[in-house]
Amino acid sequence: MRSWMFGGVYGTVLASALLAALQSEGTPYTPYYDAAWVMVTAGTAALAHGYAHHMSTHRPGSGIHRWRQLALTLVDEWPVIVACWPTVLLLLLAGAFGWPESPVTYTGLLLNAALLFAWGTTAALRVGYRRRSAVLIGAADATIGLVIAAANAVIK
């Protein structure tokens, strides 16, 4: 459960940062290309995180063959990839329906902020926080997404 929550938050933040970074300035809008890059980066990040986790925790003689343990650790990173799917779906829909880039980017950033709120609130409730505290924790997580949106507005 812990890796599911961690991967969800990590993947959602990653998708937001990529969505903001891939926003074109003076070049043609390519939502399919952007969707592909979000997925490639999510997959690469999941593999890198899983490998780093394996290397930092695996001990020789632990009873599980190192390749099997590595495979199990990498499979455990699936939430990072799945958390990027809402952003990828939005980009695919934008490409299919010809939606303009700027509204798609801001919609995606707000969607991801809402998802971060949900991840934070759910995680807090699952570990025993009361509703009010859980909502505050969710709001803190959503703030990460809003900071990315604000940074995108300022930088671009």
KEKE-3310 file (N, C-alpha, C; in steps of 0.2 Angstrom, whole numbers, plus 5000, padded with zeros to 4 digits):
npx = (5004:5010:5019:5011:5004:5015:5020:5009:5008:5021:5021:5011:5016:5027:5021:5014:5025:5031:5021:5021:5034:5034:5027:5025:5034:5032:5034:5026:5012:5012:5003:5002:5015:5020:5012:5018:5031:5029:5025:5036:5046:5040:5041:5055:5058:5052:5059:5072:5070:5066:5077:5087:5082:5082:5096:5100:5094:5096:5104:5117:5115:5102:5093:5084:5086:5096:5092:5079:5073:5076:5068:5055:5055:5056:5043:5035:5035:5025:5014:5019:5019:5006:5000:5003:4994:4981:4985:4992:4980:4973:4981:4981:4967:4967:4975:4967:4955:4959:4961:4967:4983:4987:4975:4974:4986:4984:4973:4977:4986:4979:4970:4979:4983:4972:4971:4983:4978:4968:4976:4984:4975:4968:4979:4982:4970:4970:4981:4977:4974:4963:4948:4948:4962:4967:4962:4969:4982:4980:4978:4990:4998:4991:4996:5009:5006:5000:5010:5019:5011:5010:5024:5025:5018:5025:5038:5036)
npy = (4994:5006:5009:5010:5022:5031:5030:5035:5048:5053:5050:5058:5071:5070:5069:5082:5091:5087:5090:5104:5107:5103:5111:5120:5134:5144:5134:5121:5113:5098:5086:5072:5068:5074:5066:5054:5056:5059:5046:5038:5045:5042:5028:5027:5034:5026:5013:5018:5022:5010:5002:5009:5008:4994:4992:4999:4992:4978:4964:4953:4935:4935:4926:4927:4926:4938:4943:4940:4946:4960:4960:4959:4971:4981:4978:4983:4996:5001:5010:5023:5024:5022:5033:5043:5042:5049:5062:5058:5053:5065:5073:5064:5065:5079:5079:5072:5079:5091:5101:5117:5121:5129:5130:5116:5112:5120:5114:5101:5103:5108:5097:5087:5093:5092:5078:5076:5081:5072:5060:5063:5066:5053:5045:5050:5047:5033:5030:5033:5047:5060:5066:5081:5084:5075:5081:5093:5089:5083:5095:5101:5093:5095:5108:5107:5103:5115:5124:5120:5123:5137:5140:5137:5146:5158:5156:5153)
npz = (5000:5004:4994:4983:4986:4987:4974:4967:4971:4967:4953:4949:4952:4944:4931:4930:4931:4919:4909:4911:4907:4894:4887:4872:4865:4853:4844:4834:4842:4849:4854:4855:4854:4866:4875:4873:4877:4891:4895:4892:4900:4913:4913:4913:4924:4934:4932:4936:4949:4955:4953:4960:4973:4974:4974:4985:4996:4994:5001:5000:5001:5006:5004:4993:4976:4967:4955:4954:4965:4961:4949:4956:4963:4953:4947:4957:4955:4947:4950:4948:4934:4931:4938:4929:4919:4918:4914:4901:4895:4894:4885:4874:4870:4868:4856:4848:4847:4843:4853:4860:4865:4877:4886:4888:4894:4907:4912:4913:4923:4934:4935:4940:4952:4959:4959:4967:4979:4982:4983:4994:5004:5005:5008:5021:5028:5027:5035:5048:5051:5057:5048:5046:5048:5038:5027:5027:5025:5012:5006:5007:4999:4986:4985:4980:4967:4963:4964:4954:4943:4945:4944:4930:4924:4927:4922:4909)
capx = (5000:5014:5022:5005:5003:5021:5020:5004:5010:5027:5019:5007:5020:5031:5017:5013:5031:5032:5016:5023:5040:5033:5023:5029:5034:5034:5034:5020:5009:5012:5000:5004:5023:5020:5010:5023:5037:5026:5025:5043:5049:5037:5044:5062:5059:5050:5064:5077:5068:5066:5084:5090:5079:5085:5103:5101:5092:5097:5110:5119:5113:5096:5088:5081:5091:5096:5088:5071:5072:5076:5061:5050:5056:5054:5036:5032:5035:5019:5010:5022:5017:4998:4998:5003:4989:4976:4989:4992:4974:4971:4985:4978:4961:4968:4977:4961:4950:4962:4961:4973:4988:4987:4970:4975:4991:4982:4968:4981:4990:4973:4968:4984:4983:4966:4973:4987:4974:4965:4981:4986:4969:4967:4985:4982:4965:4972:4986:4973:4972:4956:4946:4951:4969:4968:4961:4975:4987:4978:4979:4998:5000:4989:5000:5014:5004:4999:5017:5021:5007:5012:5030:5024:5015:5030:5043:5034)
capy = (5000:5012:5010:5013:5029:5035:5030:5039:5055:5054:5050:5064:5076:5070:5071:5089:5094:5086:5094:5111:5108:5101:5116:5123:5141:5146:5128:5118:5109:5091:5082:5065:5068:5075:5060:5048:5058:5058:5039:5036:5047:5039:5022:5027:5035:5020:5009:5020:5022:5003:4999:5012:5005:4987:4992:5001:4988:4971:4961:4946:4930:4937:4920:4928:4927:4945:4945:4939:4952:4966:4960:4961:4978:4984:4977:4987:5003:5002:5016:5029:5024:5023:5040:5048:5040:5055:5067:5056:5053:5072:5074:5061:5068:5085:5078:5069:5084:5098:5106:5121:5119:5132:5127:5109:5112:5122:5109:5096:5105:5108:5090:5084:5096:5089:5071:5076:5082:5065:5055:5065:5065:5046:5042:5052:5043:5026:5029:5035:5054:5062:5070:5088:5083:5072:5086:5098:5085:5083:5102:5102:5089:5099:5114:5105:5104:5122:5127:5118:5128:5144:5141:5136:5153:5163:5154:5153)
capz = (5000:5004:4987:4979:4988:4985:4967:4964:4972:4963:4946:4947:4952:4938:4925:4930:4929:4912:4906:4911:4903:4887:4884:4867:4865:4847:4840:4834:4847:4847:4860:4854:4856:4873:4878:4872:4882:4898:4897:4892:4906:4918:4913:4915:4932:4938:4932:4939:4956:4957:4953:4965:4979:4975:4975:4992:5001:4993:5004:4998:5006:5009:5003:4987:4971:4966:4949:4956:4969:4956:4946:4960:4965:4947:4946:4962:4953:4942:4952:4945:4928:4931:4940:4923:4914:4917:4909:4895:4892:4892:4879:4868:4869:4865:4849:4844:4846:4841:4858:4860:4870:4884:4890:4890:4900:4913:4914:4916:4930:4939:4936:4944:4958:4962:4961:4973:4985:4983:4985:5001:5009:5005:5012:5028:5031:5028:5041:5054:5053:5057:5042:5046:5047:5032:5021:5027:5022:5005:5003:5006:4993:4981:4984:4976:4960:4961:4964:4947:4939:4946:4941:4923:4922:4928:4918:4902)
cpx = (5004:5017:5017:5004:5009:5021:5015:5006:5016:5025:5015:5011:5024:5027:5015:5019:5033:5028:5018:5029:5039:5029:5027:5028:5037:5035:5027:5018:5009:5009:5002:5011:5023:5018:5015:5029:5035:5027:5032:5047:5046:5040:5051:5062:5057:5056:5070:5076:5069:5073:5088:5088:5082:5092:5104:5099:5094:5104:5111:5117:5107:5091:5084:5086:5090:5092:5080:5069:5072:5070:5055:5050:5054:5046:5032:5032:5029:5015:5012:5019:5009:4996:4999:4998:4983:4979:4990:4986:4971:4975:4982:4971:4962:4971:4971:4956:4952:4961:4967:4977:4988:4981:4971:4980:4988:4977:4971:4984:4985:4971:4973:4985:4977:4968:4978:4983:4971:4970:4983:4981:4968:4973:4984:4976:4967:4977:4983:4972:4965:4954:4949:4958:4971:4967:4966:4981:4986:4980:4986:5000:4998:4993:5006:5012:5003:5005:5020:5017:5009:5019:5030:5022:5021:5036:5042:5032)
cpy = (5006:5014:5012:5020:5033:5035:5034:5046:5057:5054:5056:5070:5076:5072:5078:5093:5093:5090:5101:5112:5107:5106:5120:5131:5143:5140:5125:5113:5102:5086:5075:5064:5069:5069:5055:5050:5057:5050:5036:5038:5044:5032:5022:5029:5029:5015:5011:5020:5015:5000:5002:5009:4998:4988:4995:4997:4980:4969:4954:4941:4931:4931:4921:4929:4935:4947:4944:4945:4959:4966:4962:4968:4982:4984:4982:4994:5005:5008:5022:5030:5026:5030:5045:5047:5046:5060:5065:5055:5060:5074:5071:5063:5075:5084:5076:5074:5091:5103:5111:5120:5122:5130:5120:5108:5114:5117:5103:5097:5105:5101:5087:5087:5093:5081:5071:5077:5075:5060:5057:5064:5057:5043:5043:5048:5036:5025:5031:5042:5055:5066:5077:5088:5080:5077:5092:5095:5085:5090:5104:5099:5093:5105:5113:5106:5111:5126:5126:5123:5135:5145:5141:5143:5158:5162:5155:5160)
cpz = (5000:4997:4982:4980:4986:4978:4964:4965:4967:4956:4944:4947:4945:4931:4925:4928:4921:4907:4905:4906:4896:4883:4879:4867:4858:4842:4840:4840:4845:4853:4860:4856:4863:4877:4878:4877:4889:4900:4897:4898:4912:4919:4915:4922:4936:4938:4936:4947:4959:4958:4959:4972:4980:4977:4982:4997:5000:4997:5002:5003:5009:5008:4996:4981:4969:4960:4950:4960:4965:4952:4950:4962:4959:4946:4951:4961:4949:4944:4949:4938:4927:4933:4934:4918:4913:4912:4902:4891:4890:4886:4873:4866:4865:4857:4845:4842:4844:4846:4858:4866:4877:4888:4892:4895:4906:4916:4917:4923:4935:4941:4941:4951:4962:4964:4966:4979:4987:4986:4993:5006:5010:5009:5019:5031:5032:5034:5048:5056:5053:5050:5041:5044:5040:5026:5021:5024:5014:5002:5002:5000:4986:4980:4980:4968:4958:4961:4957:4942:4939:4943:4933:4921:4922:4923:4911:4900)
residu = (MET:ARG:SER:TRP:MET:PHE:GLY:GLY:VAL:TYR:GLY:THR:VAL:LEU:ALA:SER:ALA:LEU:LEU:ALA:ALA:LEU:GLN:SER:GLU:GLY:THR:PRO:TYR:THR:PRO:TYR:TYR:ASP:ALA:ALA:TRP:VAL:MET:VAL:THR:ALA:GLY:THR:ALA:ALA:LEU:ALA:HIS:GLY:TYR:ALA:HIS:HIS:MET:SER:THR:HIS:ARG:PRO:GLY:SER:GLY:ILE:HIS:ARG:TRP:ARG:GLN:LEU:ALA:LEU:THR:LEU:VAL:ASP:GLU:TRP:PRO:VAL:ILE:VAL:ALA:CYS:TRP:PRO:THR:VAL:LEU:LEU:LEU:LEU:LEU:ALA:GLY:ALA:PHE:GLY:TRP:PRO:GLU:SER:PRO:VAL:THR:TYR:THR:GLY:LEU:LEU:LEU:ASN:ALA:ALA:LEU:LEU:PHE:ALA:TRP:GLY:THR:THR:ALA:ALA:LEU:ARG:VAL:GLY:TYR:ARG:ARG:ARG:SER:ALA:VAL:LEU:ILE:GLY:ALA:ALA:ASP:ALA:THR:ILE:GLY:LEU:VAL:ILE:ALA:ALA:ALA:ASN:ALA:VAL:ILE:LYS)
# end
